[in-house]
Amino acid sequence: MIALTSFPLLPCMNMSVEMNTGLVAIVDDDESMRAAIQDLLSSVGIKARSHASAEEFLLSGLQDEVACLISDIRMPGMTGLELQAKLVADGCQIPIIFITAHGNTRMRMQALGAGAVEFLGKPFDDERLLVCVREALES
């Protein structure tokens, strides 16, 4: 689980809604993780919607509105890697940041090889996640 930092973000981390960053989707079966990430993004002015599963995200119809996707790897039903493969097969070019407590080198290479922006292990640093999100939104 990430811990929200109590110190101010670095100046390069200052993101605001005025940047028109688009929507960030969070897909994780852990409700507390979804809430923590959504709160972190909200604290820097980034709009986010969370989904409890890959299937829920796909059914939301938000794929065209999402500018960045943060997804867990290991979830019941469709995994994060399967979600990535589905999006790629559908021609959906959403930058993806994977987060996982159960990753390995093979998974990391598969995710990055298919175009993921980053593959972070849980627990991860708030600022590192925000840097990754910023890079994804700027791409």
N, C-alpha and C positions, 0 to 999 in steps of 0.2 A: 504494500500500500504506500502511496506517496504521502509525504508530509508537506503540507503547505508551509512555505517558509515564512518566517516572521520578519525578515529583513526586506528592504525595498528591492525591486528588480533593477538590474543594470540598465543604464540609459538605452542601450541597443535593444532592450527587451520591451520598451514602452510601445505597446500596440494599442490602437484605439479603434472604436467603431467607425470613425471618420475615414479610416483607411479603406473602407468597403471591402473587407477581407473575405466576405462570403461566409458561408456556414461551415462549421466543423462538425462532423458526425463522430460520435463516440460509440463503439460497439464493444461491449464487455458484459459477460454474464454476472459479474460481481457488482451489485448495486452500489456499494460504498465506493468502489473504484470509479464507476461512472460519475457519481456525484462529486467526488473529489476532483476529477479532471474537469468536469463542467464548471465547478466553482473556480478552479485555477484559471481557466480560459476566460470566464466571466470577469474575473478580477482585473484582467488586462483589456477588457472591452471586446472580446471575441465571442461572437454568437455561436452557440453549440446546441446540438440536440443529441440526446443519448438514446441508445437502443440496447435491449437486453440480449439480442441475438442477431446473427447475420441475416437470418430469415426476416426478422422484424425490420431491419434496415432496408432490405430489398423490397418488402411490401410497402414501405413508407412512400415510395415514389419520389424520394428526394435526391436521387442520384445526380440529376442535372443541376441541382442547386448547391450540392456539397463541393466545397473548394478543397477540403482536406478530410481524410478519414483516419481516425485513431482506432485501431482494432486489437483486441486480444487475439492470441493465436489459438489457445485451447478453450473451446466452448462446446457445450452440448449442441448436437445437431451439426450445422455447418461450421467448420473451423475458419479461422481468419485466413489461412492460406487458400482454402476452398473459396471463400468470399473473393479474395483477390483474383483467383483464376476465373471466377464467374464474371467479375467486372471487366477483366481484360478480354474475355471471350465476347462480351457484349459491346466492346469498343468504348467502354467507360474509362476515361483517363483521370481518375481521381488519385492524387498523391496520397499514399498510405504510409502511416507510421504504425509499426507493430509494437505491441507491448506484451511481455510474457514473463511468467515465473517458471516456465517449463521449456525454454528454448534450448536449441543446440546448434552446432555449427551448420549442420545440413539444412535445418529450417531457416537459419539466418541467410545462408547462401541462396536458397530457393526464393525467399521473399525479396531479397535485394536484386537477385537476377531477374525477377519478374517486374522490377521497377519500383519497389518500395523505397521510400525516402530514408527510413531508418528502422532499426530493429533494436528496441530497448528492453533490457531485463528489468523485472520488478524486484525490489523497489528501484525506482529511478529518480533522478534529480529533477525537480520542478523546472528549473531554468533550462536544463538540457531539453526537456520536452517542449518548452516554449520556443527555444531556438529551432528545433525541428519543425514545429508548426509554422513558425515564421518563414522558414526556408520553403516549406511546402506551399504556403500561400503566395509566396513571391514567384514560384516557378510557373 
